[in-house]
Amino acid sequence: MQERCHIAHLHTNHEWGGGEYQLFHLVKGLASRGIRTTLCAHPYGKLYERACESGLPARAMPAASFAPVLPFSLSSLCRLIVELDVDILHVHDSLATTIGIGVSRRTKKPVVLSRRIASPLRRNIFSRSKYSPNKLKAVIAISQTVKDVFGKSGYPDDRILVVPSGIDIPSLERVERDEDFRRGLGGDYLVGGIGKLSRKKNWQFMARVAAHIAQTGPDIQWCLAGSGTEEGRLDKLVRELGIKSRFHFLGFRADANSILKTVDALFFPSLMEGASVAVRTAMVLGTPVVAVDAPGTLESLAGHGWLVRSDDVEAAARSIIEALTNAKRREHVIKAARESAVRRFAFDRTIEGTIAVYENILGER
């Protein structure tokens, strides 16, 4: 396969999150195995910047592809795909899917979609057409949860392949605690959250739980690493709840893994997850997880953490306190979670599963 296949990965998001982490390591892993890859990404996005810094093969997505309304010109990207002699277009987000289908229509290259969100397709005719099996050769679901949800759209079940989101375990094993960061925040305990500051991540629940514990519980400091559209609303809520002195917004952090290693627990309140990279990373790093019982999070934890309903502040507070103070259970959960994550989420499995999808498509041509 290495000698006859060239994969172009299309990605249009600006921000860095779990999907960008996955794609970065996928491109890196494929390239390390001698498979020709080119990342075509948003020219001002964090993924493109990091890929260039790392020396990965990357091209800026032609600006014309980002016209605010359709139809937009795909000529430059089509010429690039032909010039690079690409065999498969691998798309990684909604706009990239639209662009990839447009390029495929002109160049006759097959399109593979990585589906990372556990949300059903819209039922309008445009969404049904966009995600039609006539336009997408295969769908890679990052978890069984994502496959189950996407499968309800009517897309053929045998063409939705589960390739679990992997974690760069050797890299994580070298991550160290940031003791200076820990001392700077003070408190007896430190609970962290990591992810985009978006509505579906449900960070307001984290703030309400923090306020509840602040009334009668132990001395806990809270930190939230990430950026997004909800930051202003969250900051306002934190002030209204009277916990500004113990709730710290860190913004986007390149050292997020070090922070995750440093906190005493990860609180992950997301309402909708395909398979959280933050949760899986915490499992490898030995950081216990308290999370809302979203299906994708349930699948990732596999029983090795504390799960609560998204509307139960008191139960979440009790779980966090237990995760911090019940030394025997904490030790057991950390050990079992790490063993589970290492067994299920090694990134080699992600790379091998993705290559198998490519080989299957090439074998049909």
Rosetta blueprint (number, residue, H / E / L):
1 M L
2 Q L
3 E L
4 R L
5 C L
6 H E
7 I E
8 A E
9 H E
10 L E
11 H E
12 T L
13 N L
14 H L
15 E L
16 W L
17 G L
18 G H
19 G H
20 E H
21 Y H
22 Q H
23 L H
24 F H
25 H H
26 L H
27 V H
28 K H
29 G H
30 L H
31 A H
32 S H
33 R L
34 G L
35 I L
36 R E
37 T E
38 T E
39 L E
40 C E
41 A E
42 H L
43 P L
44 Y L
45 G L
46 K H
47 L H
48 Y H
49 E H
50 R H
51 A H
52 C H
53 E H
54 S L
55 G L
56 L L
57 P L
58 A E
59 R E
60 A E
61 M L
62 P L
63 A H
64 A H
65 S H
66 F H
67 A L
68 P L
69 V L
70 L L
71 P L
72 F L
73 S L
74 L L
75 S H
76 S H
77 L H
78 C H
79 R H
80 L H
81 I H
82 V H
83 E H
84 L H
85 D L
86 V L
87 D L
88 I E
89 L E
90 H E
91 V E
92 H L
93 D L
94 S H
95 L H
96 A H
97 T H
98 T H
99 I H
100 G H
101 I H
102 G H
103 V H
104 S H
105 R H
106 R H
107 T H
108 K L
109 K L
110 P L
111 V E
112 V E
113 L E
114 S E
115 R E
116 R L
117 I L
118 A L
119 S L
120 P L
121 L L
122 R L
123 R L
124 N L
125 I H
126 F H
127 S H
128 R H
129 S H
130 K H
131 Y L
132 S L
133 P L
134 N L
135 K L
136 L L
137 K L
138 A E
139 V E
140 I E
141 A E
142 I L
143 S L
144 Q H
145 T H
146 V H
147 K H
148 D H
149 V H
150 F H
151 G H
152 K L
153 S L
154 G L
155 Y L
156 P L
157 D H
158 D H
159 R H
160 I E
161 L E
162 V E
163 V L
164 P L
165 S L
166 G L
167 I E
168 D L
169 I H
170 P H
171 S H
172 L H
173 E L
174 R L
175 V L
176 E L
177 R L
178 D L
179 E H
180 D H
181 F H
182 R H
183 R H
184 G H
185 L H
186 G L
187 G L
188 D L
189 Y E
190 L E
191 V E
192 G E
193 G E
194 I E
195 G L
196 K L
197 L L
198 S L
199 R H
200 K H
201 K H
202 N L
203 W H
204 Q H
205 F H
206 M H
207 A H
208 R H
209 V H
210 A H
211 A H
212 H H
213 I H
214 A H
215 Q H
216 T H
217 G L
218 P L
219 D L
220 I E
221 Q E
222 W E
223 C E
224 L E
225 A E
226 G L
227 S L
228 G L
229 T L
230 E L
231 E H
232 G H
233 R H
234 L H
235 D H
236 K H
237 L H
238 V H
239 R H
240 E H
241 L H
242 G L
243 I L
244 K H
245 S H
246 R H
247 F E
248 H E
249 F E
250 L E
251 G E
252 F L
253 R L
254 A L
255 D L
256 A H
257 N H
258 S H
259 I H
260 L H
261 K H
262 T H
263 V L
264 D L
265 A E
266 L E
267 F E
268 F E
269 P L
270 S L
271 L L
272 M L
273 E L
274 G L
275 A L
276 S L
277 V H
278 A H
279 V H
280 R H
281 T H
282 A H
283 M H
284 V H
285 L H
286 G L
287 T L
288 P L
289 V E
290 V E
291 A E
292 V E
293 D L
294 A L
295 P H
296 G H
297 T H
298 L H
299 E H
300 S H
301 L H
302 A L
303 G L
304 H L
305 G L
306 W E
307 L E
308 V E
309 R L
310 S L
311 D L
312 D L
313 V H
314 E H
315 A H
316 A H
317 A H
318 R H
319 S H
320 I H
321 I H
322 E H
323 A H
324 L H
325 T H
326 N L
327 A H
328 K H
329 R H
330 R H
331 E H
332 H H
333 V H
334 I H
335 K H
336 A H
337 A H
338 R H
339 E H
340 S H
341 A H
342 V H
343 R H
344 R H
345 F L
346 A E
347 F H
348 D H
349 R H
350 T H
351 I H
352 E H
353 G H
354 T H
355 I H
356 A H
357 V H
358 Y H
359 E H
360 N H
361 I H
362 L H
363 G H
364 E H
365 R L
